[in-house]
Every structure is written in structure tokens, then in C-alpha cells.
Amino acid sequence: MNNYSNFTIHLEEPNGEKYADAPDDSLGELSHFELGLKLFCFECDRPVSIEIGEEKVKVFLDPDICMMLEDELPKKISELSQGHPIKIEFVESVCLTLELQPLTNDKISFNFKEFGYLSPNQFTLKSRNKHFELNKTQVIAELKGFVEQLMEMAQNGGYITPEEKQEFLMPLREIAPASAIC
């Protein structure tokens, strides 16, 4: 029996509310893929639940997950699988940093750092730091599956092309199968 904490990330049902204007590229600075990804996250926005041990956090496709994807999440997942530490930051909906540091072939040190103000009316800073040990194989499989699901949805919705999807997911192809990670 192991004493690892659980890690999950999954999409919830859409809520239909829009809090910002649709992204545009009036200056023509974005590639088809970049604009498609932004439009997908905006038009298909929904809450995303992240659970680490007993901690539960809700973020949103737009802007939180969109920013993670723009920050080359597949490359970060690949780096994690190769034993390198990574940081995943959520600075829009919540003020949260997730720091993942591989310890062994099957164990990850996971720091959950939350910061911000106590409430909109209270300008007192809060800071919370929790540490977890997670199963490396489970974390990588969960992150990889989540990114692949999003890219499949974006392609099926016509936001990105199959070629763009394959190129974006290329770093995930370098990850050894789950049985070889341990």
C-alpha cells in the first residue's frame, strides 16, 4: 500500500456565462493555432476541477487553462516525465502555483502554494502552502489525458487543424508508456 495523495483534473459542465469579450486578432499577430486555441477556450469555457489530496480548486478554461496551454503544457509534462521540476501557475481566477519535483522514479513532491487577498473588501494578504507526495505515473497520465482531451475537443470543434493538434502534442509522444515510467 502506498501513502500517496490523489491528483485529478477534469472538465465540469459548461455554465454558459461569459465574463470577457471574445478574443480577436485585429492586428494579425496570432497564428491560426494560437487564435483557434483562444477561441476554443473562450467559446467552450467551463469550470475545471483540480483535486490534490484533500485540496479542491476550480479554475476555468478561459483564461486559466488557456494560459497553461500557451505556456507549453505538453513540453512541461514531458520535462516532468524526464525527471525535471515544473511549475504550473494559475494567476487569473485563483492565485495558485503548483510546483512538481520528481523525487524518485515513482514519486513526485508536490507543493500547493495559494496566495492572494482574504476577500475583495479585506486587503490582508493570505498565503498557504501545502505539500503532497504523488504517484509520478498517475500525475503524468492525468495531465497528459487532460491535454489530449482538450486538443481533441478543439479539433472536433474546428478551432484547430489535425496537423496543429499533432504538432502541439508532439512533446507528449516522447513520454514513455505508463508501465515504463516506474
N, C-alpha and C positions, 0 to 999 in steps of 0.2 A: 504494500500500500504506500502511496506517495502522500506528501503533505503539501502539494502544490495548490495554489489558488486557481480558480477557473477564470477564463477570459473568453468573452464573446462580443461580437459586433454584428448588428443586424438592422435591416431596414424595418421601420414600422409603417403603418398605413398612412397614406397621404392625408394632410389636414386641409389642403386647399387654400390656405391663407398665404398671401404674398406680402412681404414686408419691405420690398425694394422694387425698383424699376428693373425691367428686363435688361440683361447685358446687351450692349451693342458694340460695334467696331466701326464707328463712323470715320475713323482715320485709317482704317485698313491695316492695322498693325498686328492683328492676330492671324495665326494660321487657321485653316478650316477646322483642324482638330481642336485648337485652343478655344475658338468661338463655340464649336459644337459641344465641347465639354461644359463650358459655362452655361450655354442654353439648356443642356440636358439637366444640369443640377438645379437651375432656376425653375424650369417648366415642370420638372418631375420632383420638386422639392418635397421632402418628408423628413420626419424625425428619424434619427439613427440612435439606437441604444448601444451603449458600451458598458459592459459589466466586467469588473476586475475584482475577483473575490466578492466581498460584500458591498463594494462601491458600485453605484449605478449613475451613469451620466447620460444626458440626452444632448445631442448636437443635431445639426441639420445638414442635409446635402448642400444647400446653399446658405451660407458661404463656407461652412466648416470643412466638409468633406471635399468640396471643390478645391479649396486651398491646399488640402493634403495631397490631392491628385496633382495639382500644379507644382507641388514641391517634390515631384517624382517619387511617389509612394512605392511603385514597383521596384525601383532601384534601392530604396531603403530596406524593403523586405528582403531583397537579395543580399544586401550587405549584412543584415541580421543573420541570415542563414549561413553566412560565411564567418560568423563569429565577431562581427563588428558591432559596436554600440550604435543605437539610433535614437533620435528624438522625434516625437510626433506632437505637434503643438496645435491647440485649439484656442484661438485668441479672439474670436468674434462672439459666439453665443455664450461661451463659458471661458474662463481664464484657466487653462489646464495644459500642463505639459506631461507627457508620458515618456519616461526615459527607460529604454530597454537595453540591458547589458548582458550578453551571454556569459554565463559562468562556467558551464561545462557543456558537453555535447547534448545534454537533455534538460538543462536548467537555465532559466533567464531571471536575472534580477530586474524587477520592475518597480520603478519609482513613479508614484502618482502625486504630482505637485499641483495643487489648486491654489489660486491666488485671486485677489480682486477686492471689491468693497463689500461690506456686510449687506448693504441694501442701497437702492438709489438715493435714499434720504440720509443714510449714515455714511460718512466719508472715512470710516475707520477701515484700514486695510485688514484683510484676513489672509491667512496663509496656512495651508495644510499640506502635510507631506506624509504619505503612507508608502510602505514598502511591501512588496509581494514577491514570492518566488513562483514562477510559472513554468509550465512544461514547454520547452522550446518548440517541439514539433507541433503542439496544439496551437500555439500563438501564430506560428508561421502559416499553418494551414488555414486558420481563421482569417488572418489578414489577406492571404492570397485568394481565398474563396470569395471574400467580400469585394475585392478589387475586380476580380474576374466577373462577378455578378453585375457590378455597375457597368463595366465595359460592354457586356452582353446586352444590357438594357439600353445603353446609349446607341449601340449599333442597331439593335432591333427597332429603335425609335427613329432611325435615320439621322441622328445627330453626328455620328462619325462613320467612316467607311470601315469595311473589314480590314483593309490594309493599315489604317490608322490604329485600329484596335490591336492588331498583331504587333505593330511596331512599339506601341506603348507598353504592352505586356511582355515584350522580349526579355527584360531582366528576370521575370518570374520563370522563364523557361530554363534558366541556369540553376534553379533551385533543385536540389536532389529530391527524389521521391521521399515521402514521409518515412518510409522504412529505412532509408539510407542516412537520414539526418541524425538519428540517435547513435 
